[in-house]
Amino acid sequence: MADIAENGRTWLLSGPTSSYALHLTDADELLHLHWGPRIALADAEALAVSPLPAYWPFESPLDGREEYPVEGGPRFVRPALSVRTEERRGTEWRFVSYDTRGGAGDEELRLRFDDDGLAVTLHYRMRGDVVERWTTVENGGHARVELLRADAATWTLPDREGWRLSQLHGRWAAESLLTTAPLTYGEKIIGSRRGHTGHQHLPWVALDTDATEERGEVYGCALGWSGTWRIAVAQLPDARVQITGGAGYDDSGLLLLEPGESYTTPVFAGLWSDGGFGGASRTWHAYQRTHVVPDAERDRPVLFNSWEATNFDISEDQQTALARRAAAIGVELFVVDDGWFGARTSDRAGLGDWTPNPARFPKGLKPLADYVHALDMRFGIWVEPEMVNPDSDLYRAHPDWVQYQPGRKRTELRNQLVLNLAREDVQEYLWEQLDTLLSGAPIDYVKWDFNRCFTDAGWPGEPYPQRLWVDHVRALYDLLDRLRAAHPQVAFESCSGGGGRIDLGVLGRTDQVWTSDNTDPLDRLAIQHGFSQIHPARVMAAWVTDSPNTQLNGRVSSLRFRFVSSMAGVLGVGGDLTEWSDRELAEAREWVALYKEIRPVVQRGDQYRLRPPAGGLSVVQYVLGDEAVVLACLQAQRYGEAVPSVRLRGLDPTASYECRETGEVHRGAVLLHHGLSTGLKGDLDATVLRLRRI
């Protein structure tokens, strides 16, 4: 909801517990007023009359106070907007107008500015306690406008001492690891210059001074962009903090706008919470389930993926044998991974040729899909549409369709090249191939992979080749949107060698994400803990694979530990079921049945991280209505230590809850000990506890 002062120059957006306020001065300087606990319009107007400090000439009174700092004029902070025209570089804007549109819960505030034909619109929308911000830049009067940098937003934090910065970092097979450190003077920059979101950082930061998991103020920001990106967190000389972020890693150029053309940034969302890191996470989760993820009210099915069972050695008979075993343990979605198409018998050939291999599937995919459906499972496939092998029919026909720099050595990673998706002919080819594929067989699910970074991002013959960095991602979004509209029965998963493309942008177009190629259940506890800081369990795919873990580290773990670790998200199975014993298959069937019972609570409930995985015991709790689920994993037990108690959260303190596993009745937010101590017996052990209000 937006409240507007009578003079039309102070605006207040409010959610259930928080408010965001900004003010336009008589000099058309747009200043940030407030972001924090909910306030009234009168409070915002009182803040608006405070004069700017007189810092000039060696410091600017605007720095750290402007809502969207631009390049030019008396400013020294990092600009959110940097443009170049034939006449000049920089911006000197004037306020034009504002308006609101949309109904309750979806109302958008738009502030318009103009600089001699360069139009800039700042967009604001409050969804719950999450503020969505984005910017539109339009060339309305110049021969050409070069966007060197156009960030989505700049966030300003209140004056505090001792800020701490939390972020998610990592690499392949070790994504989403949480780290927190004191924020010091200067800038801290995270991002990706790889063409995709990247394994190294998720586009999210959180700042606090003294918050715990369930208490204290936390500010969080998350960028919805699946390509190259940058977030800069700056502590300015006067100790104020600003966070600026958007598409692109540097200022070398985003786009060239011809007359009448415009660029709209991705959304940069932010929230304030006084419920600690856990409260901030639950707000992020609810926001994504309500406003971002498609069909989030539908629980995701238990899947089986064939990759670790078969690698590239695929045949129809082999897949049907796996399908029978998967159906017998209760799997609901059977996915054929890499190797079903073209000349794809290894990673050296076939990418780009999206037709079934005639030797492996002589009648196409339909017979296998029909067989899987007859087993009462859905059917899915793996694709990697943005890539091509040099050894492929597509590359032989169109070698100019890839990104490349003329006269330079071509870089092949994983024996593949990146298609230039910014080209309209490439977009149309992929649409025709994928639409034909999804129309020719009853396919219910697509795992969309992206297995290498941009390295030779060239576009010979294009007047402004830099635009491929932005236009590749926009074309990806358009293609996914088009496929979803034409095939609404198909669900999509985002994958990029594991967790290399996870962000609010791709989550608005996919149903779940592949969290990491690391399926070791112990390693996954830390990965999933970090992932949960921003994203909900409803989108986090997690597989039970074979033991020892031959794909990564050789670690041996029980089937029990593997299942409980994976039940913290969207459960999948990725082991070679033809090698599992009858006893293992029977146990797996029991775990799958249990997961189906608790699935609504896990995928749609409020999540509480009761104990982080850094210690010997990792415990996570989910609450939905009158039910709660506790997943506990004991990593190590030393020197005869007893299993510690944990305090449940999110329950009605006046109500009683019965634990189905122990029969005990608990009152409200109790210390849970007996169920844990009886369910956990030693290293790498795990247990599931279910509670229901009585």
N, C-alpha and C positions, 0 to 999 in steps of 0.2 A: 504494500500500500504506500502511495506517495502523498505526502502533505506538502503544500506549496504556500509560501508566505504571500500576503496580499500584494506586495510589490513585485512578485514574480521573480525574485532573485535569490531566494533561499529555498532549498528542497530537502525534504526529509523522507527517507525510505525506512519502513519499520517492518520487522518480522515478529514472531511470537516473543522473543526475548531480547532482540538486538535492534539497533538503529544505525543508519548511515546518513550523514548530512553533509551538504556542500553549499557554497555561497558564491555569488557573482558580485564583485565589487563594482563601483561606479566606473572604474578604469577597465572593465571587462576582464579582470583577473579572476579566474575560477579557482577558489580556495577550498581545501578540505577542512571541514569543521569537526566531525565526530564519527568515530566507528567504535562501537562498544555497546554497553547496556542500553536498553530501550529508553528513549527520552521523548519529550513532547516537542511540538513545533516551536513553542515559546522558548524552550531551552536552546534550540538551534538558533533562533533569532538572537538570543542573548549572546551566544558565542560569536555570531556574525559581526557584532559591533566592536570586537576587540581589534585594536589597530595592529598593523604589522610592525615588527621590530625594525629599528633604524640601523641596519647592518652596513649599508653601502658606504665606501666603494669596494672593500675587500671581501665582503660576503653579501649575498643577495637575500633580501627579506622574503623573496618568493621561494627560495630553495627549501624543500622539505614541507612546503605548505600548499603548493599548487596541486590541483587535482590531476592535471594531465600536462606536465611540462613539455614544451616544444623547444626546438632549436632556435636560438636567436634571442636578442634582447638581454635584459639583466638576469641571466640564469647561468648557473655553473653545474647543476646536477646533470645526470645522464638524461638526455631528452627522450621522451617516448615517441616523438614524431620528428623525423628529419627528412625534408624534401628538397628537391632541386628542380628549378624551372630554367628556361633559357635566360631569364633575367637575373635570377638570384637564388641563393640557398637560404633556407630557414623560413620561419613562419611568424607573422605578426597579425594575429587574428582579431576579429571583433565579433561580439555576440550578435546573433541574428534573431533567434526565437527558441522556444521550447514547446513541447507538447507531450501528452501522455496518450497511450493507446493500450487496448486490451482490457480484460475484465479483472475481477478480484482474483488474487493469487497468480496472475500472469500479466500484471500491468507493467508497461515499459515506459520509462522516462527518457526523452530524447532532447539533448541540448545541441543546438546548431550554431556553428561559427563559420566565418568566411574570411579569407585572406585574398582579396583581389581575384576572385574566381576559383580559388581553392576552397572547397567546402569540407568542413570537418564536423561530423556528428558523433557525439558521445552517447552511448546507450547504457541504461541501467535497468535492471530488473531484480526484484527481491523475491526469491522463492524459498519460503520458510525463513530460515536465518542465513541462507546463502545469497550473497549479492553477486549477480552476474553482470559483468561489464565487458563491453566491446566497442570498437570504433570503426566508423566508415569515413573514408577519404575519397572525395570525388573531384575530378578535373572538370570544372565548369567554365573555364575561360582561357586556358593556356594551350599553346601549340602542343606541348607535352609536359608532363610532370613525372619526374623520377622519384619513386618512393625509396629512399635509402634505408629508412627504418620507420615502421609504423606499428608500435606496440599496442596491445589490446587495452592496457590500463596501467596506471601507477597507483599503488596502495600506500597510504600513509598511516603509520602507527603512532599512538600517543607517546608523549614524553615519559620515558621510564629509564631506570638504571638497570644494568645487568641483563640485557636481552640475551637469550639463547636461541640458536638456530637449529632446527631439526630438518633433516633431509633424508631421502632414500637414494642410496648409491649402490654400486655393484659392478658386475660384469656378467658375461655369459655363464650360466649355471650358478650364479650367486647374485641374483637380482634382488632389488627391493630391501636392502639391508639398512636398518635404521641407525642413524648416528646423530648425536646432539652435541653441540659445542658452543662456547661463548661467542657472541657476535662482537667483533672488534671494529675499530674505525676503518673506513675504506669500503671497498666493494667485495662481495662474495658472489661469484658468477657460476651457475650451473647451466647445463644445456646439452645439446647435441648438434654436431656439425656433420652428421652421418646420413641425413636424408630421411631418417625415421626417428621415432621417439628415443630409442636407444636403450641398451641394457645398463648403461653407466649411471643414469639418473632418471627417476620419474619426475615429471614436471609438477612438483609439489614442494612447498616449504611450509613450515610452521614455526612461529616465534612465541616465546613465553619468557617470563622472568623467574617464576618459582612454582610452576604448575606440576602436579602429580598426575597419575593416571585418571583420577576422578575428581580432582579439585584444582581450582586456579584458572586464570584467564589464558586462553590460547587463541592466537590469530593464525589462520591458515589460508593459503592461496594455491590454486590448481589451474593449470593451463590446459585447454581443450584443443590440442594440436598434435597431429601424428607425423609431422615432418621435422626438419631442423628447427630448433627453438632455443630460446635463452631466457633465463630469469636472473635478474641482478638484484641482490639485497645489499643496500648501502646504509651504513651508519655515517651520517653527515657530521661535519665539524661541531655542530651544536648538539650532537647526540641524538637528533631525530633520525628515524628509520623510514626508508621508502623501499618499496618492492616494485620493480618494473619488469614486465614480461610480454613476450609475443613470439610470432613466427620469425625464423631466421636467426642465425647465430651471431653474425657481425653486421656492420653497416655498409656492406659493399653493394647493396641494392636488392630490393624485393621485386618490384614491378615497374613498368613504364606505362603510365596512364595517358591514353590518347583522349582528345576532347570527348566529354560525355561518359568516359569510363570511370569506374569506381573500384575500390578495394575495401572489403569488410574483413576485419581481423577475426581470429578465433575468439571464443569466450575465455576470459580470465576470471575465474570465480574466486570469491573470498568469503570467509566466515569468521565470526567471533563467537567464542564459547566460554562460559565460566564454569564448565563441567570438566575441566582438565582435558588431557589428550583423549581419553575415552569418550567424553561428551562430544568433543569435536569430531571424532571418528564416526560416532553414531549419527551426527548431523549430516556429515558427508554421505554416509551410506543411505540414509533416508532420502536425501536429495537425489542421488543417482537412481534409486529404485523408483522414485516418483516422476522425475523430470528428464532423465538422461537415457537409461537403458530401455530398449524396446521390450514390450511385453514382460516387464519385470515381475508382474503379479503371477506369472506362470513359472512353476518350479522347473528347473532344468533336469533332464533325465540322467540316469546312470548310463555312462557310455563305456564301450570297449573300443580301443584303438589298436590296429594291427601292427603298428610300426615295430615295436620291440620284439614282437613274435616273429616277424617275417623280414624286416628291412625291405630290400628291393626284390626279394625272391617271392613274387606274388603269382598265384594262380587262382582260378575260380574254385577249383576243388578244395584247395587249401583254405580259402576264405570261408567256404561253406562249413568246413570242419570246425573252424574257429567260431563261426556264428552259432553252431549248435551248442557248443560248450558255453558260449557267452549267454545264450538264452537260458540255458539250464541253471545258471547261477543268478538269474534275475535281471540281467542287463536289458536296458530299454532302447539303446541306440548303438548300432554297430557301424564303425567307421573304418573304411579302407584308406590307409595312408598312402604315402608316396609309392609309385611304381606301377600304377594301373594304366598309364597313358603312353602314347607315342612309343619311342624306342628307349623307354626309361627302365633300363636294367641296372643302372648305377647312377651316380650323380653327375656323370659326364655327358649325358644326352637326354633329349626329349622335352625339356622345359620349353613351353610355348606351343606344343602340339597337343591340344586338349581334346583328343579323341581316344577312346579305349584301345589298348594294344590288342590287335586282332589275334595274336597267338595266345594271349592270356585270357582274353574275353572275346571269343569269336562272335558272339551275338550281342556284344556291347555290355553295358552295366545292368540293363533291365532284368535279365534272368537272376542275377545275384540279388538285386534290390527286391525283386518279388519274393525270392526265397527268404530273405531277411524279414520282410513284412509278414510272410506266412508264419514265421517264428514269433510274431507279435513284438517285433522290434522295429524301430525306425532305421533308416539307412543313410549313411553319410560318406563323404569323400574328402580327400586332401587336394588342394590346388595351391599353386604359387604363380598367380597370373602376371605379376609385375616383373618377372624374370624370364630369361631365355638362355638356353645352352647354345654355344656356337655350333655344336652338332645337333641341329634340329632343322626341320623343314621350314619353320618360321624364319630362322636367322638366314638360311640360305636364300630365301625369297626376299627378305627385307633387312639386310645388314645395316642399313641406315636408320633403323628404328630404335637402336640402342643409344644410350648416353655414351658419348665418346668425344675425345679431343683430337682433332686432325693433326697428324704428324707426331703424335705421342704414342708410347707403348700402351697397349690396351691392358687394363688390369682385370684378371679373372679371379674371383673369390668363389670357392666351392664350384669351380668350373662353370661359372655362370656370369652373365652380364645383366645390367638393369635396363629394362625397356624404358624408353622416354614416354611416359604416360601423359606428359603434357601435350603430345601430338594428337590431334583429333583422329588421324587414321589409326593410330594405335588404340585409342579409346574405342573406336567403332569395331575394330577387330576383336578386342577382348569382349565387348558386349555381345557380339554375334557368337563367339565361341562359347561363352558361359551360358548365354540364354539358350542356345541349342542344346548344350549339355544338360541343363536343368529341365528342359522341356522334353528331352528324349528318354529320360528314365525317372522313376519315382524317387527322387533324392530329397531328403528331409533336412540335410545338414551339410555345411561346407566349412572345413577348416582351412582358412585363408592364411598362407604362410608368406614370409618375407625374409630370406635367408642370407642377405648380404647388404652392406652399406653402399652408399654412393661414394665413388672414388674418382670417376672421370666424368663429372657432371657437365659435359659439353653438348652443344646443339649446333653443329655447323649449319650455316645459312640462316639462322634465326637472328634478327636484328638485336634482340635483347635476350641472349641465352640464359641470363640469371633467373629469368622467370620460371624456369623448369622446377626450381626448388619449391616454389609455392604451388605452381599449377599441377605438378605431379600429385600432390596431396589433395587438391581440390578435385582433380579428375578421379582419384581413388574414391573420395566421398561420393561423387556423382554416380560412379559405377555401382557402388554398394547400394545407394539409394534406389537406383534404377532397377537393380536385380531384386531388391526386397519388394518393390512395388509390383514387379511382374511375377514374382514367385513368393507370395506372402507365407506359404507353408514352410519355407526353407529358413532354418536358423543358421547364423554365421558365428564362427569363432575367429578372433584375431590372434595370430601367432606370428612371431618373428624370431625364429631360433629360440623359442621360449618367450621370455618377457620383454622383447625388444620393441614392441609397439603396444603399450598400455597407457591410455590417457583418456580424458573425458571426451575428446573428439571422436576417436574410433569406437568408444563405448556407446556413443549415441547411435551407432549403426550396426553393432554386433551384439550377440546375446551373451557371450562370455569370452574370456581371454585365457590363453595358455600361459600360465604364470611363470614357468621355468622349465627348461629341458632337464633340470635336475629333479629326479623323482625319488632321490634318497629320502626316506621319511624323517630322518633326524635333521638333515640339512633343511628340509622344507619347513620345519617349525619356525626358524628365523626368517626365511623368505616370506612365509605367510603372515608372520607377525608384522613385518614391515608393510606388506601389501595392505593389511587391514587398517593401517593408519589413515588411508584415504578411500580404498575401494571395498565394496561389500562382498560377503561370502557368496552372494548370488551370482557373481561373475567369475569367481576364482576356480578354474579347473585344477583338479588334483588327482593324480593317478596312483593306483596300487600296481607296482611292477615287481619283477622277479627278485629273489634273493638267492645268492649274493647279487648286489647291484653291479652287474658286469658292464653297464653302459657308462659308469662314472668312477666309482671308488671301491667296488668289491665288498662293501659292508654287508654283513649278515644281519637281518632283522626278522622278527616274527611276523606272520601274516596279521596278527592282532595289531601290532604296532603300526604296520603299514596302513591298515584300514583306518584306524582311529586318526592318524595323522591326516589322511586324505579326506576324511569325513568332515573336516573343518570348512570345506567349500563345496564345489560341484564334483561329486564323486565320479571317478573313472577307473577303469582297469586297463592296464597296458602290458601285462605279462603274457608269456606264451602259455596259454591255457592247455594246449595239447601236452605240455610237460608237467602240468600240475597233477598231483596224486588225487585219488578219489577223496581222501581225507581233506586235502586242501580245498578242493572244489566244494565239498559239503560245508566247510567252515566259511568259505567265501560267500556261499549262498545265504548263510545266516547273517553275515555282516551286511550284505546288500539289503536284505529284508529289514534289518534294524535301521539302516540309513534311510530307507523309504519312510519309515515311521517318523524319524526325527527331521526329515528333509524340510518340511515347511518351517520349522522353528529355526533351523540353521540358515536357510536361504532367505527367509523373510523377517527373521527376528532381530532384535537389538543385540548387539555383540558387546560383551564385556571381557576384557583381557585381564583375568584374575591374577595370573603369574606369567611374566615374560619368559621366553625360552632361554634366557641367559643363565638361569640357575639350573638346578637339577630337575625341577618340576615345572612343566609348562601346562597352564590351565586356561581354557577359554570357555565362556558361558554364553548361551543364546537364550533370549526370552521373547516369547510371542504369546500374548494373552495370558492364559492360565497355565502355560507350560514353560518349562525351562529344560535345557540340555547342557550338560557339562562334559567337555572332552578333556581328559587329562593324560599327559604323556610324561612318564618318568624317564629322564635321560640317563641318570646315573644315581646310584645310592652308595655312599661311602661311610666307612667307620661305624656301621650300625645305625646310621641316622634314621629316625622315624620319618614317615611321609608327613609333611607339614599340613596343617589345616589351612583352608582357604575360606574367605568370607564371600558368600554369594551376594550378588547385586541385582538391582532391577526388579525385585519382588516386592509384593505388598507386605509391609512389616506387620500388619495386623492379621494376615491370613496364615493358614497352615498349608504346608506342601508335603506330599508323600513322595519319597524316593522309591521308584519301582524296583530298583536293584537290591535295596536293603530292607524295604518295608518300613523304614523309619519315617516319622512325621517331624517336620521341622517348622519352626515358626519364623516366617519372614526372612530377613537377610541374616542367615545363621552361619556359624562356622561349620563348614563341611569337613569332616575328618574320617568318620567310620567308613563311608563309601569309598573314599580314596585309599585308605590304608588296607582295606580288604581287596580292592581291585588292582592294586599295584604291588608287584612282588619283587621287582629287581630292575636291573639295567634294561633300557629300551623296552619297557612295559607300558601299557596304556589301558584306559578304561573309559566307558561311557556311562554317565548317570543321567536318568530322566526323572524330572519332578513335575508333579501336577497338583494344582490347587485343589484342596478338598473342603 
